[in-house]
């Protein structure tokens, strides 16, 4: 698994992406959203069926591409009006592990 710092910016592109795109194709998508692909952020892309996911990031001396293909189930990614979401590391971990955040409950007990 990739090492993601707790303060890393993670952008999820909510429109479907052609998973045949490689480094150059994904970088051009990032630049269309006025983002800098070498700023240390992580960029997440999914296909139309939400069964495949790619993460592109700059690791200091080059781009790295992480790819996951689900045999069963879907990646649970919300939609956004502008085509991208900014999420935190915990949310990305939940997406990658197949946890549906809408069904998670947290309870806070008073001291």
Beta strands, then each sheet from edge to edge (+ up, - down):
strand 1: 10-13
strand 2: 42-46
strand 3: 52-58
strand 4: 63-69
strand 5: 84-87
sheet 1: 4+ 3- 2+ 1+ 5-
end
